[in-house]
């Protein structure tokens, strides 16, 4: 059996970005190894987010992104922008709507209604 252990995000400042995502997800940093920072997984069998320092910026839109589910999407979007996320756009397809945001280093992610 194969399962996802972590989703790793390349970044310039892994401690700063891990701190942002730890607040977003309500988890703690489980390991800080300088160039690599890991968050708690949030529960048995759930993947963790990891942050890896890389010397070059991401050119353009990231190809993999995180989707968050929230009971109150507008309230969660407001909370996330207060934490440092940047609002980008609203999207809708077939009655399904989501908000696109960017984290402090510009990595895009979405918030969907739960």
Residue pairs with C-beta under 8 A, 6 or more apart in sequence:
3 45
3 47
4 47
5 47
5 48
6 38
6 47
6 48
6 49
6 50
7 47
7 48
7 49
7 50
7 64
7 66
8 49
8 50
8 51
8 52
9 17
9 49
9 50
9 51
9 52
9 107
10 52
10 54
10 58
11 17
11 51
11 52
11 53
11 54
11 105
11 107
12 53
12 54
12 57
12 105
13 53
13 105
14 35
14 36
14 37
14 51
14 52
14 53
15 32
15 37
16 104
17 37
17 51
17 103
17 104
17 105
18 29
18 32
18 37
18 38
18 39
18 49
18 51
19 29
20 83
20 84
20 85
20 103
20 104
21 39
21 49
21 51
21 103
22 28
22 29
22 39
23 83
24 68
24 80
24 83
24 85
25 39
25 42
25 49
26 42
27 39
27 40
27 41
27 42
28 39
28 40
29 37
29 38
29 39
29 40
30 38
30 39
30 40
30 41
30 48
31 37
31 38
32 38
34 53
35 52
35 53
36 50
36 51
36 52
36 53
37 50
37 51
38 48
38 49
38 50
38 51
39 48
39 49
39 50
40 48
41 47
41 48
42 48
49 66
58 106
58 107
61 108
62 107
62 108
65 107
65 108
65 109
65 110
66 109
66 110
67 98
67 109
67 110
67 111
67 112
68 76
68 109
68 110
68 111
68 112
69 111
69 112
69 113
69 114
70 76
70 111
70 112
70 113
70 114
71 113
71 114
73 97
73 98
73 99
73 111
73 112
73 113
76 111
77 87
77 99
77 101
77 111
80 101
80 111
81 87
81 101
84 103
84 104
85 101
85 102
85 103
85 104
85 109
86 101
86 102
86 106
87 99
87 101
88 100
88 101
88 102
88 108
89 99
89 100
90 97
90 98
90 99
90 100
91 97
91 98
91 99
91 100
91 110
92 98
96 112
97 112
97 113
98 110
98 111
98 112
98 113
99 110
99 111
100 108
100 109
100 110
101 108
101 109
101 110
101 111
102 108
102 109
103 109
